[in-house]
Amino acid sequence: MNTRDCPCGLPGTCAECCGRYHAGGVAAPTAEALMRSRYSAFVKGDTGYLLRTWHPRTRPGRLDLDPGMRWTGLEILDTVDGSAFHATGVVEFRASYRGGALRERSRFERVAGAWVYVDGEFPEV
């Protein structure tokens, strides 16, 4: 991957893709887009964005990321709802990191019209 490519795996630079959501002013239009932008925020260590896009009901008071974590790729496994026509959505993904992978089935809701991350389950593989 070129260093200018977006970490979420979609074509284009990060500025053209997830970076526009990180910068604010533009909200992710779908639950999947929010999930991809949150993955990119984990890659970049953007805790502010991660906390802003976390549901107020489940958001932690603070978020400490492991500076040694090296995320290496994202694969979307399934999506349920989560479009402009839905109030909730689910995105199942596998996020690879140096030495392993994390699989999560994440739940999203709209709050004041914007998608936010609620919580996730870790399915048995």
C-alpha positions in Angstrom: 0.0 0.0 0.0 1.3 3.4 -0.9 1.6 5.7 2.1 -0.9 8.1 0.6 -3.5 5.3 0.1 -6.4 5.2 2.6 -5.8 2.6 5.3 -9.5 1.4 4.9 -8.6 -0.3 1.6 -10.8 1.7 -0.7 -9.1 3.4 -3.7 -7.8 6.9 -3.3 -5.9 8.9 -0.8 -6.8 9.1 2.8 -7.7 12.8 2.3 -10.2 11.9 -0.4 -11.6 8.9 1.5 -11.7 8.6 5.3 -9.7 11.8 6.0 -12.6 14.0 5.0 -14.6 12.4 7.9 -11.7 12.8 10.3 -11.4 16.5 9.5 -15.0 17.1 10.5 -17.8 18.9 8.7 -18.7 15.8 6.7 -20.3 12.8 8.4 -19.9 9.2 7.1 -23.1 8.5 5.0 -23.3 4.8 6.0 -22.5 2.5 8.9 -19.8 0.8 6.7 -18.2 4.2 5.8 -18.1 5.1 9.5 -16.6 1.7 10.3 -13.9 2.1 7.6 -13.2 5.6 8.9 -12.8 4.4 12.4 -10.4 1.7 11.3 -8.4 4.4 9.6 -8.5 6.4 12.8 -7.1 3.5 14.7 -4.3 3.1 12.1 -3.5 6.8 12.5 -4.0 7.0 16.3 -6.8 9.6 16.0 -8.4 9.0 19.4 -10.4 12.3 19.1 -12.3 11.0 16.1 -12.8 7.6 17.6 -14.4 9.2 20.7 -16.5 11.7 18.7 -17.9 8.8 16.6 -18.7 6.6 19.7 -22.3 6.5 20.9 -22.7 8.7 24.1 -24.3 5.8 25.9 -21.3 3.4 25.4 -18.4 5.8 24.9 -15.5 5.4 27.4 -14.2 8.4 29.3 -10.9 8.1 27.6 -9.2 5.9 25.0 -5.6 4.8 25.3 -4.3 3.2 22.1 -1.2 0.9 22.0 1.5 2.9 20.1 3.1 -0.4 19.1 0.1 -1.7 17.3 0.6 -2.0 13.6 -2.7 -2.4 11.7 -2.1 -4.0 8.2 -5.5 -4.4 6.5 -9.3 -4.4 6.7 -11.8 -6.8 5.2 -15.5 -6.3 5.3 -17.2 -9.6 5.9 -20.9 -8.6 6.1 -23.2 -5.6 6.4 -26.8 -5.5 7.6 -28.8 -2.2 7.0 -26.8 0.9 7.8 -27.7 2.9 4.7 -29.2 6.4 4.5 -32.6 4.7 4.9 -31.9 3.0 8.2 -31.6 4.0 11.8 -29.3 1.1 12.8 -26.7 -1.1 11.1 -24.3 -3.9 11.6 -20.9 -4.3 10.0 -18.8 -7.5 10.5 -15.1 -7.1 9.6 -11.7 -8.6 10.1 -8.9 -6.1 10.9 -5.4 -7.6 10.5 -2.5 -6.4 12.5 1.1 -7.5 12.7 0.9 -10.9 14.3 -2.8 -11.6 14.0 -6.3 -10.4 13.3 -9.4 -9.1 15.1 -12.9 -10.1 14.0 -15.8 -8.0 15.2 -19.5 -7.6 14.5 -20.1 -3.9 15.2 -23.4 -2.2 15.9 -24.1 1.3 14.7 -26.9 3.8 15.3 -27.8 7.2 14.2 -27.6 10.0 16.7 -28.8 13.4 15.6 -28.6 12.1 12.0 -25.0 10.9 12.2 -23.8 7.3 12.4 -22.0 6.4 15.6 -20.4 3.1 16.9 -22.4 1.5 19.7 -20.6 -1.7 20.5 -19.3 -5.0 19.1 -19.3 -8.7 19.5 -16.4 -11.0 18.7 -17.8 -14.0 16.8 -16.2 -17.4 17.3 -14.1 -18.3 14.3 
